[in-house]
Amino acid sequence: MVFAVLKMIHIGSVLLSYSLFFLRGIWMIQESASLQRRWVKILPHVIDTVLLSSAIALAVMIQQNPLHDAWLTAKVTGLLIYIGLGMVALRYGKTQGIKIGAWIAAQCTFVYIVLVALTKSATINIL
């Protein structure tokens, strides 16, 4: 029961985190002032803290270790790439083109992370 609740919290956090990232990307493309709202700067950190905490708790519960389980290593690596691309897209990209490219690449990385989570496999066959 605890596992199921924790998994739902994790999945819900994933959906909220990605939805907000997607929305912030749209606002970035539109050069919207909405990106400067206080809640837009704070809420992603709150959601991502819940997401990461639930991920760690789930890994402990199922006794998976990213140093020994390739699929979890792939998820963590994908997450680090996703975070880096998100930082370029929403903060550090020097041009609008670089920001949009990083935002699109982050979307692809997110899809990879989800596929790894669903298949428990580091190698994803798209074709």
C-alpha positions as CSV (number, residue, x, y, z in Angstrom):
1,M,0.0,0.0,0.0
2,V,2.8,2.4,0.9
3,F,4.6,1.5,-2.3
4,A,1.5,2.2,-4.4
5,V,0.9,5.6,-2.8
6,L,4.6,6.6,-3.2
7,K,4.5,5.5,-6.8
8,M,1.4,7.6,-7.4
9,I,3.1,10.6,-5.8
10,H,6.2,10.0,-8.0
11,I,4.1,9.7,-11.2
12,G,2.0,12.8,-10.3
13,S,5.1,14.8,-9.6
14,V,6.5,13.7,-13.0
15,L,3.4,14.9,-14.7
16,L,3.3,18.2,-12.9
17,S,7.0,18.9,-13.3
18,Y,6.9,18.1,-17.1
19,S,3.7,20.1,-17.6
20,L,5.2,23.1,-15.9
21,F,8.4,22.8,-17.9
22,F,6.4,22.5,-21.1
23,L,4.4,25.6,-20.2
24,R,7.5,27.6,-19.2
25,G,9.0,26.6,-22.6
26,I,6.0,28.0,-24.4
27,W,6.3,31.2,-22.4
28,M,10.0,31.4,-23.2
29,I,9.3,31.0,-27.0
30,Q,6.6,33.8,-26.7
31,E,9.0,35.9,-24.5
32,S,6.1,36.2,-22.0
33,A,6.4,38.2,-18.8
34,S,4.7,35.2,-17.1
35,L,8.2,33.6,-16.7
36,Q,9.0,36.3,-14.2
37,R,6.1,35.6,-11.8
38,R,7.1,34.6,-8.3
39,W,5.2,31.3,-8.3
40,V,6.7,30.3,-11.7
41,K,10.2,30.6,-10.1
42,I,9.3,28.7,-6.9
43,L,6.8,26.0,-7.7
44,P,9.2,24.0,-10.0
45,H,11.7,23.6,-7.1
46,V,8.9,22.4,-4.8
47,I,7.6,19.9,-7.3
48,D,11.0,18.6,-8.2
49,T,11.9,18.2,-4.5
50,V,8.9,15.9,-4.1
51,L,9.8,14.1,-7.3
52,L,13.4,13.4,-6.3
53,S,12.4,12.5,-2.8
54,S,9.8,10.0,-4.0
55,A,12.3,8.6,-6.6
56,I,14.9,8.0,-3.9
57,A,12.3,6.4,-1.6
58,L,11.1,4.1,-4.4
59,A,14.6,3.0,-5.2
60,V,15.3,2.2,-1.6
61,M,12.0,0.3,-1.3
62,I,12.6,-1.9,-4.4
63,Q,16.3,-2.2,-3.4
64,Q,17.6,-0.8,-6.7
65,N,20.9,1.0,-6.9
66,P,21.9,3.3,-9.8
67,L,25.5,2.0,-9.5
68,H,24.4,-1.6,-10.0
69,D,21.2,-1.4,-12.1
70,A,21.7,-0.2,-15.6
71,W,18.1,1.0,-16.2
72,L,18.3,3.2,-13.1
73,T,21.7,4.5,-14.1
74,A,20.2,5.4,-17.5
75,K,17.3,7.3,-15.7
76,V,19.7,9.2,-13.5
77,T,21.9,10.1,-16.4
78,G,18.9,11.1,-18.5
79,L,17.7,13.2,-15.6
80,L,21.0,15.1,-15.4
81,I,21.0,15.7,-19.1
82,Y,17.3,16.9,-18.9
83,I,18.2,19.3,-16.1
84,G,21.2,20.7,-18.0
85,L,19.1,21.2,-21.2
86,G,16.3,22.8,-19.1
87,M,18.8,25.2,-17.6
88,V,20.0,26.2,-21.1
89,A,16.5,26.4,-22.4
90,L,15.0,28.6,-19.6
91,R,18.0,30.5,-18.3
92,Y,21.5,30.3,-19.8
93,G,20.9,30.0,-23.6
94,K,22.5,32.9,-25.3
95,T,20.0,33.1,-28.2
96,Q,16.4,32.3,-28.7
97,G,17.4,29.6,-31.2
98,I,19.7,27.9,-28.6
99,K,17.0,28.1,-26.0
100,I,14.4,26.5,-28.3
101,G,16.8,23.8,-29.4
102,A,17.6,22.9,-25.8
103,W,13.9,22.9,-24.9
104,I,13.2,20.5,-27.8
105,A,16.2,18.3,-26.8
106,A,15.0,18.3,-23.2
107,Q,11.6,17.0,-24.5
108,C,13.3,14.1,-26.3
109,T,15.3,13.3,-23.1
110,F,12.2,13.3,-21.0
111,V,10.6,10.8,-23.4
112,Y,13.7,8.6,-23.1
113,I,13.5,8.8,-19.3
114,V,9.9,7.7,-19.3
115,L,10.5,4.8,-21.7
116,V,13.4,3.6,-19.5
117,A,11.1,3.8,-16.4
118,L,8.3,1.8,-18.2
119,T,10.6,-0.8,-19.7
120,K,13.2,-1.0,-16.9
121,S,15.7,-1.2,-19.8
122,A,18.5,1.3,-20.6
123,T,18.3,0.5,-24.3
124,I,15.2,1.7,-26.1
125,N,14.3,0.4,-29.5
126,I,12.3,3.1,-31.3
127,L,11.9,1.4,-34.6
